[in-house]
Amino acid sequence: MPAHTALIAAWARSAVAPHGGAFRTLQPHEIAAPVLRALLQRAGVGPQAVDAVVLGNALGAGGNPARMVALAAGLPDRCAALSVDTQCCAGLDAVAMAVGLLASGQARVVIAGGVEAWSRAPIRQTRPLHVGAPAVPYERPAFAPDPARDPDLLESAAAYARQHGFTRVQQDAYAVHSHQRALHHQASMAAEIVPVLGLDHDAYVRAITPERAARMPLAIKGDVPDDWAMSTLAVSAKADGAALVLLATEDACQELSITPQAAWLASAFVGGDPATPLLAAQAATEIAMQRAGVQAASALRVVELHDAFAVQGLRFCQGLGLDPQLINRRGGGMARGHPIGASGAIALVRLLADLQQDEAAGALGLAAVAGAGGIGAATVVQWL
């Protein structure tokens, strides 16, 4: 086996539940702790072996969700914990940071991924400037200091679709296909899902025909011709969920009798134009492929993109020369929903599960995601 910075021993995720759904009463650690405990069992690793937990979380509004998860799952008090907030990219960025801990010698076994409890996200308010003035509520923070470069993400995606010729019919067809795949493969995804509150499947997935898609309401109301409108079907829904992987050094695998399943090859975390964040996943993918020595996207056996918008998935495939049929084999974010800080990690878990089903030694896979503010993340792994 060639030397690797990090080996992946196991992976697991919760189901993804729509905002206000099955996980509506749960805090992040209550979703992720059962997943972490199951992950240890799958890897055959005891809690005492874990040196650190690195978790992405976007809506927790401070604190250290990773520490809460580590303690709730029964890891030892000495276990370090780091929370990452790069919004949609946080779940994948957490894995890259975990690899850094292994490579620098600060840890030998790390659990990394992401968790989001959007249903329990704190209500946000800006503190008033003057005594007696009311606090000002807000839905999201700024992602760029210049308001002209910080559009609403939905409006940015819809504008990009119109400007670059992605019609409503194309976007809806992409989303319908995602739901159809997720429904068809629901049973085959059961092995990767750890039931939480009894939920053992992605709950948002629906049976949607093209005819029903044409009747879906618009995501943005305005004076836009029907052909160029964006429907709610073409937008990944708010959701709750968690996903984790266990990474270890080669020495730790040998000493602890851990059987590695895949190897981390490369990651990329990049910035782009904050006005069009959907493009950043492609930019990160190209750099990650270059670092991993992958000459063309066609060399990747499995590609998982968290597609927050249908137009994002269409543009990603167009830019990389991929057939949209070749990504997100069992449905993507269109069908699951978008638990922000966990979405990138869920894509990685899906990727690893598909590589395992293929059982093709040496096969390469990629997980990618774009985030608010024009940032992107991608990770390349190899099945062993």
PyMOL commands that set and color helices and strands:
alter all, ss='L'
color gray80, all
select helices_A, chain A and resi 28-43+47-49+65-72+87-103+118-120+147-149+153-163+168-184+187-192+210-214+226-228+232-234+250-255+277-292+297-299+310-320+324-326+333-336+340-358
alter helices_A, ss='H'
color red, helices_A
select strands_A, chain A and resi 7-13+17-18+52-56+80-84+109-117+125-126+136-137+239-248+262-271+302-306+364-371+375-383
alter strands_A, ss='S'
color yellow, strands_A
deselect
rebuild
show_as cartoon
